[in-house]
Amino acid sequence: MPCTTDELIETLQEWVALFMRRSMHNVLSFAKEHNLSMSQMGALMNIHRHGMCNVSTIGDELGVTSAAASQMLERLVQQGVIERTEDPNDRRAKQIALTEKGRQMIHDGFRARYAWLGELAASFTPDEQDLIQTALRLLLGKMQQVDGRQ
């Protein structure tokens, strides 16, 4: 008998909760190991996503004032993971970008966050892997459709 929509929602919520708990545990461990606060990790992720941005963008994304963002970013500059340069269009403003060390840290952080997925994937039989791959591709396609409507 097919499951109900409510049963599917419950299963999806359970999966999301487990996924987030495992992923966040690894992110927190990675941040602690590299002496980074979660705000600093958030700033690095935002800079990674934007490529280059300014202090106010980071402040807005993290929900803090530009002054607070600037202080936090200064610590990341001192650690050598970001650099501040003059904005070519506005000499008063500073552009923030990842350094090579910062790009490597982001790469290492992603690997740490998802390291447990290798163990999980290896625990499935080849037939189960095919079934899960098919289901996840369907799920991703539907999520992209829903995102496209928003």
N, C-alpha and C positions, 0 to 999 in steps of 0.2 A: 504494500500500500504506500503511495507517495506521501511524503511528509507535507505538513501544512506550511504556509508562509511563516506563521509564528514559530514553528519548530526550526525552520531554516534560519530565521533571524536570531533565535537563541543560540544555535550552533555557531553562526557567524560571530556573534558577540563573544562567545566563549573562546573562539579562535583568536579574535583580535586581542582580547585580554591576555591570553597566554603569549601571543607574539610580542605584544608591547612589553610585558613583564620581562621576558627573556632579552629582548633587544635593549630595553632601558637599563637592565642590570649590567649588560656588557658596556653600554655607553657610560654609565656612571663609573664603572671600574676603570675604563679607559681614561676618563677625565681625571679621576683621582690619581691614577698612575702618572699622568702628565701634568699634575698640579694645575688643572683648569677647573674653573667653576662652570656650572651649567650655563650661566649667562655668557661666559666666554665661548663655550662650545656652540651655543646658539649664534653668537656673532660670527664665529668662523664658518658655520654652515650657511649663514646668510651671505657672507662675502663670497663663499664658494658658489652659491646659486646665482648671485648677481654678476660675478666676475670682478667687478669694481663698483664701489659705491661710496657714499659719503657718510659722515658721522650721523647726520640726522636720519638717514635711512635706517641705519642700524638701531638707533634709539627708537624710532617708530616701530620697527619690526619686533623689538624686545619689550616695548612698552615702558621705556625709561626716558628720562630727559636727555637732551644732547650732551649736557655736561656730564651726566653719569656715564653715558655711552663713551664719551671721550676719555674719561678716566680709565674705564675698563679696557678700551682699545690701546691706551698707552702701555698697559701691562703686557698686552699681546705684542706690541712693538718691541718692548724690552726683551721678550722671550724670543724674538726673531721670527715670529710666525706670520706677521703682517707688516706692511710698510705703508707709510703715509707719504703721498706726493701732492704737489700743488695741482689744483684743477686748472687745466689750460684755459678754460672759459671763465674762471673766476678765481683770481689769485688769492682771495680771502678764504676760499674753501679748500678742503683737503680731500683727496681721493684715497680710499682704503682698498688695498689689494693683498692677496695672499703672497707670501714669499714662497720659494721652493720648499723650504722647511714646513711652511703652513700647508701647502698642497700635499706634501707627504703625510703630514699629520692627519689631514682629512681622509686621505686614502687609507691610512692605517686604522683610523676610527671606523670607517665603513667596514673594513675587514673584521675588526673586533666586534662590531655590532651584529654582524650576520654570521659569525664563525659557527655558531650552533646549528645553522641550517645545513651544513655539510653532514654533520652527524645525523640529523633528522632525515635527510634525503637518503643516506646510506642505509637507514633502518628499514626502508621499504623494499619489497621485492620488485623486480623489473615490471611486472604487470601492475602493481600498485603505483609505481612511478609513472607509468603511462596514463593510468586513470587519473591520478592527481594532476599531471601535466595538462591533460585535456580539460579537466574541471577548472583549473586555474586560468587557462587561456580563455575559457568561457566567462569566468568571473571578471577577468581584466577587461575583456571586450565590453561587458555590460557596464562596468564602472566607467569606462571611457565614454560610453553613450550617456550615462547619467551626468557625468562631468560636463559633457558638451551641451547639455540642456540648461546648465546653471549660469 
